[in-house]
Each structure stands twice: as structure tokens, then as C-alpha cells.
């Protein structure tokens, strides 16, 4: 006979402590005993209290994201529903008890319980109760039938993962008890409460995100602002995003025909993403995006330069261009180890209408004004051990009139201590004949209580300079080294979170005056400041 | 010569890291999932958790994770 020593939790008001002594026999828990104790009175209840009742166990931990979606539904649509109905279809009372399996961070567990609205919570820090069901992942839902006095509590349902309220209610309502009588109660759908208020028996979550970045130097200012709204309805998820990029530049050039100018531009982006879980392990994803405006401050700078030169009377006019583009992408995700590993494969198509490069002379030579790109992406995330999680991404991009570009990116998160996380990231990109780039980044995060995390980060990037185009005066950027360091703070609330970070950023170009003399200003080494803010809310 | 040695070392480190990342192809017991499931231990697209800067990809063509012309570093056509 095993004994579960459950710890007393201060948040569980009516049912604080469940002491179980059980003997697992096939699918029955015979000799099941329990004691409930309230915080105030230390009142205990004997195992006979479950006789003639149905017990639903909901195993959870504060770090379990699927539990966060399942537990509120179980509390509302199972516990409250059957309390309101005075039992299942056969009149048998139903109890729901949530079982916390995580001992660390009790404040985060408090947060989880407040957010999910769980009423009856017990602890199973040693995993004694969990081990009786030989479970390897949570959420774990177990339905125990206590209506057969001779068999103790009989396991009638056990499932790792939440299948949904209708399935769980079907199991509970199928328990007839010894008398097998059916009460004459009105049958209602899962989405209809007795009071007539429409409720949802399917996990519904809405999320809004807003973020902003400002990169600023003495003469350039680049910003990006994003707003998105997402909706999760059971196994279907979609989100819609709007973005705005701005470029404010003080342009100069050694070109005697060019007049310095202060100018700015915007780029507007929209994006729609959709995903659908086909089954427990396969998810399909789709994405569509559209933008108007220059993709980067560099493209804008070059366009302004060519426009000004093309306006000179002895050159042909540079064409008026309205840069814009679309993107289409599809991905399939295979969770070969739920919560521990997945493989994702995807394809993306991009069509960009761009401002072409130009060479002015007797006849103006223009580059391409439309390019198509095809991208293949393969990604795999794995939990390596109890302290390390990794993500590997491989990309292959093929663009009009270019050779294929390969990118590999690896990320490794290491829980150095319970409150300290080290995030390491490195990437490498290659395109023949001569473009190579790599970067490495380290971030150290430290928890300060349940809600605050501070971080320090450093990052280095190097490339050999982009492949020069065929023009006499190439506008391709020369080799570049960048250095980024900073400090960040993140706050995690019950339904919202916030991140702020700031730090210096240095760009160091090699030989800009030799490689791209007319564009020396664009490829000048600069000292920047990068400021980032992001906020999200779930409701 | 110097670059060649560095390239070989880089390849070796990248391959070793890739292999190490993929050996985690086994389920982790529930009791060991607590630390690796913390919000800041997971990889997320959310701007609150992701560290990727969208603005910096304008300057660093080798880090552009998506997009057509920009990701491919197309300078002849910009």
C-alpha cells in the first residue's frame, strides 16, 4: 500500500489536504482512503466520503502551458456544471480536485491557480499519486468511479492531454452506479448553461501584442511598430498583424551631383497567420502577408539618391517606383515527442516589387525591378535534458538571378540554476560566390521573484560584404562587424506581460570609401542606441 | 591558411552543436520538465520573449530570417 503525503496548500479553502493510501489493482483503486482537511479547522474526511461519488483528478504544474488552457474549462464546465446539475445524468455527485505536481516557485503556482480559477487544489510534490497512473506528461485527467463499494475507486478514464469538455462529460455521464437509474434532467449542449448564458466548452483564448523598436544614431533613425490580435478556438488559431516601419535619414554623398537632404519614409505591413491541429501530433500552418514601402533604410536611401541624380537634365529620368510585395508560406509541424520535441518543415514564396539599381550615362542602365524568392525551412526543437532546450533552424533561399543562400541558426537555452537561464544563439549564412556571415549572442536572465526577470545580453555579427552587383559603381555594402550589448527587464502578470530593453549598438564597415564611394554615407560606421518595448495581453 | 583553419573549427563547432541538439530525441520524465518548461526557457515568437530585432536585420543581411529580397541580400536589385 502506497501512501501519498500531500502538503498543505494555503490556497485550497474547502479541500486542503488529500491523503491517499491506495492499492492499485488493474484499473481499480481498491482500499482507497482519503482525508480532507480545511485550513481553519483541520477537519478531516475519511475515504468513505467518496463512496457513491465520481472523482475527477486534474494534474497540473505552473509551467505547463496546455494545463493553463485545460484547467479553467475543467473547473467551469465540469466542476461547476455538475454542481449546478446536482450530479451527472444518473444523479451521481462529481468532485473535481486539481493536483499540483511542481514544488518550485509557489508564487507562480499561486498565479496559475488565480488565473485558472481552480477551487480544490492538493500537492503531489513527490509524484506519488501521479506515479500510480504511470503518466509521463501533463495535463493528465483521471476519472474515478466510487459508486462500486466493493471495488474501491475504479479508474474509468485516464488521458494525458485534454481532449475537450464533451469527451470528458461523456465519460462522466456514462457512469451509472449500481442502480443504473437515469435521472430525468434536461439535456443541454456543452455550450449552454442552465441559466441560459452561453458558455464555451472549447478552449477559447484571445491575445493582443504590441511592440516597438527604435534604432537611433546622430543622423539616422529607424523604427518598427507592430500590433497583432490572435484568436485560439480549440484546435484552430489565427492572428492578424499590422506593422509600421519608419526611416528618417540625413543623406549625404561625395557625389558632386548630389545635394544633401533630410528625408523620411514609411513601410506598412499586414500579415495573417492561421494554424490548425489535425491531430495530437500534426499541425498545419499558413501565412499571408502584404507590404507597401521600402524594405529597408538602405533601399530607401539608394532610391532617393538615384531619383536625385536621374532628375539632372543630362541623364535619363529614374523611374517612379511604388515598392511593395507579398508573401505566402505554408508549414507542417510534427510533434514527435509532445512537450519535448518537434520538427517543422515549410515553404515560402515572396514577390517583391523594388526600386532598381541604376547606372547613369549616355543610356541609363537599370537593374531588376521585380524579384521572386523561394524559401525552404526546416526547424527542430528538442529538450536535451532537464536543463537544456535547443532549436535548430535551416533555411535555403533562392532569389531571382542569385545563387542559393544557406542559413543555419542554433539556439540553446540552459537553466543554469532554478532562477537563472543562459540563452546562447549562433548563426551562419553563406551565398556563393562570396557572401559569408555569422553571429553569436549570449543572454543571461535572472528571476526576481515570480513576476520579474532581468537580463544582460551581448551579441556580435560579422559578414564579408554583400555580393557586388554588375554596375561600375556598386552599391553593395562592404564587410561589416557589429557589436550589441544591453540590459532588459521583463514582467509577467496573470494575463499580461511586458518587456523593456535598451543598449548601445555599434556598426563598423570596412573600406566603404573604396568599395562603394558614392554610398560612403550609407555605409559609414556609426554608434547607435537600440530601445525595445513589447506588451501582450491574454483575455 | 588562417581563414581555412577558422572555417574548419567553425564547421566542427556547428556540427557538434547540431548533433548535441538532436540527441534529445527522447521523452523527458515529467519530474524533469519543470525547468525546461519555464516561460523563458521556451522558444517563442512573442516579442515579449523573442530577442530577435526586426530593425537590425536591415543592417545585418546575414541575420534576416524571412522576407524575399532582404533575406537573400539582393543588392543588384536591392
Interface residues (C-beta under 8 A of the other chain):
Chain A: X61 X63 X64 X65 X101 X102 X104 X127 X130 X135 X136 X137 X138 X209 X211 X213 X214 X215 X222 X223 X224 X226 X245 X295 X296 X297 X298 X299 X302 X303 X325 X327 X336 X337 X339 X340 X341 X348 X350 X351 X352 X354 X355 X356 X357 X367 X368 X369 X371 X372 X373 X375 X380 X381 X382 X383 X384 X385 X386 X387 X388 X389 X390 X391 X392 X395 X397 X398 X399 X400 X401 X402 X405 X407 X408 X409 X410 X411 X412 X413 X415 X418 X421 X423 X425 X426 X427 X428 X429 X431 X435 X436 X437 X438 X439 X441 X443 X445 X453 X457 X461 X463 X466 X467 X468 X469 X470 X471 X474 X475 X476 X477 X480 X482 X484 X490 X492 X497 X498 X499 X505 X507 X530 X532 X534 X535 X536
Chain B: X10 X14 X17 X18 X20 X21 X22 X23 X24 X25 X26 X27 X28 X29 X30 X31 X32 X33 X34 X35 X36 X37 X38 X39 X40 X41 X42 X43 X46 X47 X48 X49 X51 X53 X54 X55 X56 X58 X59 X60 X61 X62 X63 X65 X66 X67 X68 X69 X70 X71 X72 X73 X74 X75 X76 X77 X78
